[in-house]
């Protein structure tokens, strides 16, 4: 168990710090150019639910395969 914590702890802590910094910057910025992590997550969920993200992903992979 200790090995898992020592291997996964630093990367997970880094991701958590990045998310906190992102949220703080988004909160103190007046512009909508930096959306909050929650807004970004909601947009991702909506894009997956309405099919636009999977469709765009497939199109990009097809272009990549034939380039």
JONOR-V493339 format. One record per backbone hydrogen bond with DSSP energy under -0.5 kcal/mol. CO is the residue of the C=O (numbers start at 1). NH is the residue of the N-H. E is the energy in kcal/mol with one decimal. If there is no record, write none. Layout:
BEGIN
co: [CO/CO]
nh: [NH/NH]
e: [E/E]
END
This chain:
BEGIN
co: [1/2/3/4/5/8/9/10/11/12/13/14/15/16/17/18/19/20/21/22/23/24/25/31/33/36/37/38/39/40/41/42/43/44/45/46/47/47/47/48/51/52/53/54/55/56/57/58/59/60/61/62/64]
nh: [5/6/7/8/9/12/13/14/15/16/17/18/19/20/21/22/23/24/25/26/27/28/29/34/35/40/41/42/43/44/45/46/47/48/49/50/51/52/53/51/55/56/57/58/59/60/61/62/63/64/65/66/67]
e: [-1.7/-2.2/-1.9/-3.1/-1.9/-2.2/-2.7/-2.3/-2.2/-2.3/-2.6/-2.4/-2.4/-2.2/-2.7/-2.5/-2.5/-2.5/-2.7/-2.5/-1.9/-2.2/-1.1/-0.6/-0.6/-2.4/-2.6/-2.3/-2.3/-2.2/-2.5/-2.5/-2.5/-2.2/-2.7/-2.5/-0.5/-0.7/-1.7/-0.6/-1.9/-2.2/-2.5/-2.4/-2.3/-2.3/-2.4/-2.3/-2.4/-2.3/-2.3/-1.7/-1.0]
END
